[in-house]
Amino acid sequence: MMMAKKCDANVLTVDSETDFKTNDANSYNAVVDYFDKYTERFTRHMPGPMLELASVPDNARVLDVGTGTGVVALNIVEGIGAKGKVVGIDLSDGMLSTATAKAQQRRLSGHVEFLKMDAENLDFPDSHFDAAFSLYALRHFPNPEKSVAEIYRVLKPGSSIVVAVGSRPDLVSVEGMKATLRRLGSMRYRLLRKELRACEFIDSLVEKYIPEGADRDVTEWVGERHGFSGSVEQLIREAGFTDVQASWKGQYSRIESPEDFWLLQMTFSSKARKRIAQADDKLVNKLKSEFFRRCETVIRKKGRLVYQTGAAIISAKKTAH
């Protein structure tokens, strides 16, 4: 392995990539039940459009990269034919255990399999799958270009890849205009201190009370790229995929209780989840005290606790020979 370059302690180096992937996956083990609950709640609108874009043939063999608790895999397996099969991969033991249990409960074990595997080094032969999916996973990989290249390798010629990544909509699109109007309304509420938004709220408190973590919160690749969906489109093209197309799906949700708001953000914010787990209890208690105090103030003013999500859904094809 190459020697690590000298850099800031919170910057991911070549030597620490394996540790980052392992630690990132393990950080979900303590919140896996909440992850499954909130993912089912807030991403149920995603698998359908993703499957439609892939044009998966009947009885296909399908790969789900970064499967988590199997939300995409378990939705897709029901639409690919009686002899079809989905393989979901992840590095989190907790996620995989939950996904497997869900498959057993739904009597789908014969059609879906969950394996512990590194997305940047897939243990499958070339041209093995008829389609590949990935929902909100690429940003967790230190080298997402490796994962995209690996997906290209294991797909059959002519097969599709469909990935979804957190993203804002194009400002000139219909969804972009709706988002702009929503932000204008949000500005009024925020000026009156009547709105808190996940996950930026908890992230701001973490920066205040726990400004540095022992490990990097996100990959260096993600930290350097704010126009995330465009970067992913470029990665997909550079891997050799063609017919690259992008659309956008969003969801605006009101969270009813401060407790739910806390658990949601502790589950989905990598910064909060990782730093709070490593921090001194006194600092965590101060952070939680301010969190709940401010939530109660917003509720008392008849304000709102908000979770707004958006994803660019990018589809492409492996060139047919």
C-alpha positions in Angstrom: 0.0 0.0 0.0 1.2 3.5 -0.8 2.5 5.8 2.0 0.0 8.3 3.2 0.7 11.9 2.4 1.1 14.3 5.3 -2.2 16.2 5.7 -4.8 17.4 8.2 -5.9 14.8 10.7 -9.5 15.0 9.5 -8.6 14.4 5.8 -8.9 10.9 4.4 -5.6 9.5 3.1 -4.8 6.5 1.0 -3.7 4.5 4.0 -7.0 5.1 5.8 -9.5 4.3 3.1 -10.1 0.8 4.3 -10.6 2.0 7.8 -12.9 4.7 6.7 -15.2 2.3 4.8 -15.2 -0.1 7.8 -15.8 2.6 10.4 -18.5 4.3 8.2 -20.3 1.0 7.8 -20.0 0.2 11.5 -21.3 3.6 12.6 -24.7 2.5 11.3 -24.9 -0.7 13.4 -26.1 1.1 16.5 -28.9 2.9 14.6 -29.9 0.2 12.1 -33.5 -0.1 13.3 -34.0 3.7 13.0 -32.2 3.6 9.6 -34.6 1.0 8.3 -37.6 2.9 9.7 -36.7 6.3 8.3 -35.4 4.9 5.0 -38.7 3.0 4.4 -40.6 6.2 5.4 -38.7 8.7 3.3 -37.5 6.8 0.3 -40.5 4.6 -0.6 -41.1 6.8 -3.6 -37.6 6.0 -5.1 -37.5 2.2 -6.1 -40.4 2.4 -8.6 -38.9 5.2 -10.8 -35.5 3.6 -10.5 -36.8 0.3 -11.8 -38.7 1.9 -14.6 -35.5 3.6 -15.8 -33.5 0.4 -15.9 -35.8 -1.6 -18.3 -34.9 -4.8 -16.4 -35.7 -7.9 -18.4 -37.8 -10.7 -17.0 -36.0 -13.2 -14.8 -33.0 -10.8 -14.6 -30.0 -11.0 -12.2 -29.8 -7.6 -10.5 -27.1 -5.9 -8.3 -27.9 -3.4 -5.5 -24.8 -1.6 -4.4 -24.8 -0.2 -0.9 -28.1 -2.0 -0.2 -28.4 -0.9 3.5 -31.5 -2.6 4.9 -32.6 -3.8 1.5 -35.2 -1.2 0.7 -34.4 -1.0 -3.0 -33.5 -4.7 -3.4 -36.7 -6.0 -1.7 -38.9 -3.7 -3.8 -37.2 -4.5 -7.1 -37.2 -8.3 -6.6 -41.0 -8.3 -6.8 -40.9 -6.9 -10.3 -38.3 -8.9 -12.1 -40.0 -12.2 -12.7 -40.4 -15.5 -10.8 -36.8 -16.7 -11.8 -35.2 -13.3 -11.2 -32.7 -12.7 -8.4 -31.3 -9.6 -6.7 -28.0 -9.5 -4.9 -27.5 -6.7 -2.4 -24.1 -5.8 -1.1 -23.0 -3.7 1.9 -20.2 -3.5 4.5 -22.5 -3.0 7.6 -23.2 -6.2 9.4 -26.2 -4.6 11.1 -27.7 -3.5 7.8 -27.2 -6.9 6.2 -28.7 -8.8 9.1 -31.8 -6.6 9.0 -32.1 -6.9 5.2 -31.9 -10.7 5.4 -34.5 -10.8 8.2 -36.9 -8.7 6.1 -36.4 -11.0 3.1 -37.2 -14.0 5.3 -40.3 -12.3 6.7 -41.6 -11.5 3.2 -40.7 -15.0 2.0 -38.3 -13.6 -0.7 -35.1 -15.4 0.5 -35.1 -17.5 -2.7 -35.0 -14.4 -4.9 -32.7 -12.0 -3.0 -29.4 -12.5 -1.3 -27.4 -10.0 0.8 -23.6 -10.2 0.9 -20.9 -8.4 2.8 -18.7 -6.9 0.1 -16.7 -3.8 -0.8 -18.4 -1.8 -3.6 -15.0 -0.7 -4.9 -13.8 -4.3 -5.3 -16.8 -6.5 -6.4 -16.3 -10.2 -6.1 -18.3 -11.1 -9.2 -17.2 -12.2 -12.7 -17.4 -9.9 -15.7 -20.7 -9.4 -17.5 -22.7 -11.1 -14.7 -25.7 -8.8 -14.1 -28.6 -7.6 -16.2 -28.9 -4.3 -14.2 -27.4 -2.4 -11.2 -28.9 0.0 -8.7 -27.5 2.2 -6.0 -29.5 4.5 -3.7 -27.7 7.1 -1.7 -24.6 5.0 -1.4 -21.9 6.5 -3.7 -21.1 9.4 -1.4 -20.0 6.9 1.2 -17.2 5.4 -0.9 -13.7 7.0 -0.8 -13.2 6.2 -4.5 -16.7 6.2 -6.1 -15.1 6.1 -9.6 -13.8 2.6 -8.6 -17.2 1.5 -7.7 -18.8 2.8 -10.9 -16.0 1.1 -12.9 -16.6 -2.2 -11.1 -20.3 -1.9 -11.8 -19.5 -1.4 -15.5 -17.3 -4.5 -15.4 -19.9 -6.8 -13.9 -22.8 -5.6 -16.1 -23.7 -7.4 -19.3 -23.3 -5.3 -22.5 -26.5 -3.3 -23.1 -27.5 -3.4 -19.4 -28.5 -0.4 -17.3 -27.1 1.3 -14.2 -29.4 3.5 -12.1 -28.0 5.5 -9.2 -29.6 8.1 -6.9 -27.6 10.7 -5.1 -28.6 13.5 -2.8 -28.9 16.6 -4.9 -30.8 19.9 -5.4 -33.0 20.2 -8.5 -32.0 22.1 -11.6 -33.1 25.7 -10.8 -34.7 26.2 -14.3 -36.8 23.0 -14.0 -40.3 22.8 -12.6 -39.0 21.1 -9.5 -36.4 23.7 -9.2 -38.9 26.5 -9.3 -41.0 24.7 -6.7 -38.0 24.3 -4.5 -37.2 28.1 -4.9 -40.7 29.0 -3.8 -40.4 26.7 -0.8 -37.1 28.2 0.2 -38.6 31.7 0.0 -41.4 30.6 2.4 -38.8 28.9 4.6 -36.8 32.1 4.8 -39.8 33.9 6.4 -40.2 31.1 9.0 -36.5 31.1 9.8 -36.3 34.8 10.2 -39.1 34.4 12.8 -37.2 31.5 14.4 -40.1 29.2 13.6 -38.4 26.6 11.5 -35.6 24.0 12.0 -34.4 21.9 9.1 -32.8 18.5 9.2 -29.9 17.7 9.0 -28.4 21.2 8.9 -29.7 21.9 12.4 -27.9 19.1 14.2 -24.8 19.6 12.0 -24.6 23.3 13.2 -24.9 22.2 16.8 -22.2 19.6 16.3 -19.9 22.2 14.8 -20.5 24.3 17.9 -20.0 21.7 20.6 -17.9 19.1 18.9 -16.0 21.0 16.1 -13.6 18.1 15.3 -14.1 14.4 15.2 -11.4 11.7 15.5 -12.2 10.5 12.0 -13.3 12.2 8.8 -17.1 12.5 8.6 -17.4 12.2 4.8 -15.1 11.1 2.1 -12.7 13.6 0.6 -14.3 13.1 -2.8 -17.6 14.3 -1.5 -16.2 17.1 0.6 -14.6 18.7 -2.5 -17.7 18.4 -4.7 -20.8 20.5 -4.0 -22.3 20.0 -7.4 -22.7 16.3 -6.6 -25.1 15.1 -9.2 -23.0 16.6 -12.0 -19.9 14.9 -10.6 -21.7 11.6 -10.6 -22.9 12.0 -14.2 -19.2 12.6 -15.2 -18.1 9.5 -13.3 -20.6 7.4 -15.1 -19.6 8.7 -18.5 -15.9 8.3 -17.7 -16.5 4.6 -16.8 -17.7 4.0 -20.3 -21.5 4.2 -19.9 -23.6 5.9 -22.6 -27.1 7.3 -22.9 -26.7 9.1 -19.6 -29.9 10.7 -18.4 -30.9 12.5 -15.1 -34.1 13.3 -13.4 -35.0 14.5 -9.9 -37.3 13.4 -7.1 -37.9 15.2 -3.9 -40.0 15.0 -0.8 -40.9 17.6 1.9 -41.9 16.3 5.3 -43.0 17.8 8.6 -41.6 16.0 11.7 -44.1 16.0 14.6 -41.9 15.6 17.7 -38.5 16.7 18.8 -37.6 13.1 19.7 -38.4 12.0 16.2 -36.4 14.9 14.8 -33.4 14.0 16.9 -33.4 10.3 16.0 -33.9 11.1 12.3 -30.8 13.4 12.2 -28.7 11.1 14.4 -29.4 8.4 11.8 -28.9 10.3 8.6 -26.2 12.8 9.5 -22.8 11.2 9.2 -21.3 14.2 11.0 -23.6 14.0 14.0 -23.7 10.2 14.2 -19.9 9.8 14.2 -18.9 12.8 16.3 -21.5 12.4 19.0 -20.6 8.7 19.4 -17.0 9.6 20.1 -17.6 12.8 22.2 -17.4 13.4 25.9 -20.8 12.9 27.6 -20.8 16.5 29.0 -20.5 17.9 25.5 -23.2 15.6 24.2 -25.5 16.6 27.0 -25.0 20.3 26.3 -25.7 19.7 22.7 -28.9 17.7 23.4 -30.1 20.3 25.8 -29.9 23.1 23.2 -31.3 20.8 20.6 -34.5 20.1 22.5 -34.8 23.6 23.9 -34.8 25.1 20.5 -37.2 22.5 19.1 -39.7 23.2 21.9 -39.4 26.9 21.3 -40.3 26.4 17.6 -43.2 24.2 18.5 -44.4 26.7 21.1 -44.4 29.4 18.3 -46.5 27.0 16.1 -43.5 26.6 13.8 -42.3 23.5 12.0 -39.6 20.9 12.1 -38.7 20.0 8.5 -36.9 17.2 6.6 -36.6 18.0 2.9 -34.9 15.4 0.7 -34.0 15.4 -2.9 -32.2 13.1 -5.2 -30.9 13.1 -8.8 -31.7 9.8 -10.4 -29.1 9.0 -13.1 -29.5 6.2 -15.5 -27.1 5.0 -18.2 -26.3 1.9 -20.3 -23.2 -0.2 -20.8 -22.3 -0.1 -24.4 -23.5 -3.2 -26.3 -20.8 -5.1 -28.3 
